[in-house]
Amino acid sequence: MRLALIFLLSALAADDERANRFFERVRFEKPEARDEVGRRVLEIFLKKEHWIGAYRTLEERFGKFPDDLEVAVDFRLDGDRLGSARSAGSKGEVSFNFKGLIEGQKKLDELERMQKEARAEGRRLVVTIPPLKFERIIYHEMTHILQRNYEAPGWFLEGMAEFVGEDDNAICTLATSGRRVKDIDDPVAERGDTYARGHLFWNWLGERGSARKAVELSILQRKPWKEAIEEATKMSWSVIVPSEREWALREVQSRR
């Protein structure tokens, strides 16, 4: 028993050392924060514990990053996405949308103000769509680093990242929209539904105990995505599609 405990503690210490060495190789290109909101956003996205948490979560659940992984992080992303990431070999790049994150933080601040006001007046403010968890965006983008430009549909890649990020915002948005839950391989009308539909699919894999095996076969062994899912679930695609849709429909209905 004592030897087992010593071995476990040694393994944990080795994991901590790997994670700390990884963070030392992360290079941040920091933007200028012109106000208090911008400073708070940067505090979240530069915080060591979030990057180490994402790194350790992915390694514990799915497999190792390259020992010499280096990640360059900037805040120059434009458009309506809050983050973007790509990687090849031991080099990764993550770009955040600083302007979009600031606007998002202001909305979070306003929601918090409204909740405090409601509590003070003895009212209850019902939030049907949970706000984005900013720190989990790091987990999302680090998942894309692990994927290493793997060739697969958007729902597969984004769904896996949402699964790791554990943020139900996209699923709840789909649920409250009233849009139909389609088969996983049907085109979606809204880009956000790609995230929601993929997240539901990976939650289904997780509930079946097949998510880790699916990642091992696809992302790590680089097998074709559909073949990897079929092997991980021990089901044919013609059975997977209706089975998963029925499960996803129940999940969405439970959030309406």
Buried (B, 14 or more C-beta within 10 A) or exposed (E): EEEEEEEEEEEEEEBEEBBEEBBEEBEBEEBEBEEEBBEBBBEBBBEEEBBBBBBBBBBEEBBEBBEEBBBBBBBEBEEEEBBBBBBEEBBBBBBBBBBBBBBBBEEBEEEEEEBEEEEEEEEEEEEEBEEBBBBBBBBBBBBBBBBBEBEBBEBBBBBBBBBBBEBBBBBBBBBEBEBEBBEBBEEBEBEBBBBBBBBBBBBBBBEBEBBBBBBBBBBBEEBEBBEBBBBBBEBEEEEBBEBBBEBBBEBBEEBE
